[in-house]
Amino acid sequence: MFRRGFEFLAMERGRCAKFMDLELVKRVGISAAYKAGSLLLSSFGRISVINKKGAIDLVTEADTGSEKIIIETIRNRFPDHAILAEESGLNNGDADYKWIIDPLDGTTNFAHNLGLFSVSIAFALNGNIVLGIVLNPVTEELFTAVAGKGAMLNGRPVKVSDSKVISESLLVTGFPYDFNKMLDPLLTRFSHCLKASQGVRRLGSAALDLCFVACGRFDGFWEQNLKPWDTAAGALIASEAGGIITDFSNKPYTIDKKEILATNGKIHHKMLSLLKLG
């Protein structure tokens, strides 16, 4: 075993496994989130150029500016790490250390001067998400989680709700940008959940949706066709708060999957039945 700056290599179960000081990683990630959040706030309500990646998939100079700040902050401390970011794609580096970034989750809200958007930063070690950071710059709510250590909101522990029945549960969902290709199943699932629950909301930021499940504001969240940067941080935060996260078939969720269901655990099986088609 030996050390090299902030990392060291150790033999575990007969193979070489990489470890890191996650508190240092967390500090760098939070610093990057606040820097990016500051830029977003300075641009909020002042955006003059809005481009389209798709018919309703927007990108602004705030998205690209936020991403640049986050990447620069990470690179200054960890120049060898890989980075997967929404706007620039995969930035090469040591794949055992990978940052997964959404510089502005909720761009459509942002472009319409609606203060429901976030900066989402996750860190994966040896392929496992071990750190999640989600910041809403408008409300100054910072959600964080380190694997195995619980979830926090502004430094205080949070946990999922205790709602045990769907009829007393508030749910949240989102619609993919290509919703026209799957409109019927989307509306069928939405209808099932709306009829069974106390209500369904649609906020426009999957990262915040997951964090709001984590702190008990929502009891369940489902969505389809999300990207890894949409869920990487929020899914860990919800899980560390006691939530259950699967796909619609109740199989373990990974960030490359096209379906996500996150609940407080107590309504999970009922949610699965509501999302089942046919």
N, C-alpha and C positions, 0 to 999 in steps of 0.2 A: 504494500500500500504506500502511496506517496501523494503529496499535495502539489498542485500547480496553480497558484493564485487562489481563485474562488472555487475550484473544482478538484476532485480527486478520483482516482480509479481504484476500485476494490474488486477482489475476486469474491463472487457470490454464487453459491450452488454450482461451482465448477466453471463459471464463465465470467467474462469481464463485464461489469455493469457500471454505468456512469452515474455519478451523483452530483448534486449542486447544493449550494447554500440557497434554499428557497426564500429565505427572508431577504436576502440581497436581491434576488430576482423580483420579489414582490415590491421592494422599494423602487427599483428601476421601472417596473411596470406602472406603479401608481404615479410616479413622476411623469412618465410619458403620457398617461391618461389626463393628468391635470394640465399639462402643457397643451395637449390637443384640445381639451375642453375650453381652455382660455381662448384659443384661436377660434373655435366654433362660436363662442359667445360674442367675440368681437365682430364676427361675420353675420350673426343672427339678425335677420331683418334687413340686411344690406346686400344680399346676393343679387348680382346683376346678370350673371351668365349661368344658365342652367342647360346642360346638355342631356342627351338621352342615350342610354345604352340599349334601350328597347322602347316599345310603345309607351310604357308607363314607368320604366326603370330609369330614374334620374341620377345624375351625377353633377356635383357643383365644384367650384374651386375650393370650397370648404372641405369636401371629401378628400381631395388630393393634397391639400395643404395639411390637414390633420394627419393623414397617413405619412407624409414626409417627416413631420415632427416626431411621430412615434418611432419610425424606423431609425431616424438619426439618434434619438435618445437611446434606443436599444443598442445600435451599432457602436456608439461611443463607449459603452461598457462591455458589450459582448460582441465583438466584431466577427466572430466565427460562427455565430448562431444562424440557423435557417429561419426565414420569416415568410409566412404565407399571409398576404394582405389582399383585401378585396380589390383594390384598384390596380395594383402593380403585379399581382400574382405571386409566384414563388420566387423569393430571393435566395439564391443558393447559399449553403452553409452546412455545418455539421447537423445532419438530420436528427441526431439523438437529442438535440436541443432546438426545439421549434416554437416560435411565437406565431400565434394565429390572431390576426387583427381585423377588426371592422372599425375603420376610423370615424364613421358616422352611420350608425344604425338608426334608420328613420329619416332618410334623406328627403322623402316626400313631405313628411311633417315639417322638417327644417325649411324646405323651400317655400312652404306655405305659412311660415311664421308660427307654427304650432310647437310648443316647447316640450314635445315628447320625442326625444332622441337621445342617443347615448354613444359613448366610446366604449368599445368592447375589446379587451386584450386577454388572451389566454396563453399559457405556456405549457408545452408538452415535453416530458422527459422520457426518453426511450419509448416514444409512441403513446404515452399515457398523459392525459391532461391532469396537471397537478396544481395549476394556479389559474384562477379566474378573477378578472377585474372588470367591473362595469360601472361607468360614471355617467350620471345625468348632470350635465353642466348647469342646467337651468335651476334644478331643485337642490343642487349640491349634494345629492345622495350618491355615496360611493359604496358599492357592493363588492365584497371580496371573499375569496375562499381559497384555502390551501388544502389539498387532499388530506383527509384524515383529521383535520383540525376545525371543522365546522365552518359556517358562513357568517359573515359580518355585514352590518349596515352602519357605516360611519363609526366603525370600531366596536360596535355592540353586537352580540350574538343575535341571530334571527333563526326562526324555525317556521316550518310550514303550518298551515291551519289545522284545526281539529275537526273540521266539518266532516260528518260521517255519511251524509246522504246527498244525492245530487240535487234534490229539490231545494236544499238550503245552501247550495254551492253557487258561487259566482265564477264563471269561466271566461277564458280569453282565447282568441284565435287570431289568425292572420290568413291572408290570401296571397298565393304566389303571383309573381308578375305574369306568368303564362296561364292565368286562371281560365282563360277561354278554352284551353285544350282539355280541361277537366271540370268544367262548370257543374255538370250534373252531380258527380260524386261529392264535390265541395258543398253544394247546396243541400244535398241529402244529409250529410254529416252535420252541417250547421243547423238544419231544421231539427234533427234528432236531439241535439244538445240544447238548443233554444227551448224546445218544448219541455225537456226534462228538468232544466236547471232554474235557478233563481234569475239568471240573466247571462248574456254573453256580450263581452266587450271586444273591440278591435282597435288596438292602440297604434299599431304601425311600427313597433320595434320589438322584435323577437327577444333580444337581449333583456329588455326591460320586462317583457312578459314573464320570462323565466325568473327574473329576480323578484317580481311581485308574487309569484308562486312561492318563492323561497321565504318571503317575509309574511306570508299569510293573507295578502290582499286579494289574491285569486286562489281558488282551490284546484284549478286545473287549466292546462294550456295544451292546445294541439295545433299543428300546422304541417303543411306538406311543401316539398321542393325548396327547403332552405339550404343554404351553403354552410360549409364548416365554420366560417367566421361569424355567422349569425348566432350559432348555438354553443360554440366551444367554451366560452367563459360562463355564460348563463346556465348551461346544463350542469356544470360542476357546482356552481353556487346553489342551485336548487337541490341537487343531490346532497350536498354537505349540510343543507338545512333540514334534511330528513325526507326529501321528496323522492318519488319513484319516477324513473324515466325509462321509457321503452319506445319501440315503434308501435304501430297500430296492431301488430300481431303479438304483442307482449314479449317480443324478443329484445335483448339488451340493446340500448341505443348507442350508436357511435356517430361521430360527426359527419361521416360520409353517407349516412342513410338519408332517404328522402322523406321519411315520416318521423315525427316526434310527438310523444305524449308525455307530459310532465304533470304529476298530480301530487297531492299531499299523501298519497298512498292509500288512504281510507276509501276513496272513491275510484280508485284506479280500475278495478275490474268492471265497474258500471260504465265508466268512460269507454273502456275497450268495447263493450257491447254496443254503445251508442255510435261508435265510429265504424262498426262492422257493416259492410254493405251486403245487401241480399238477405 
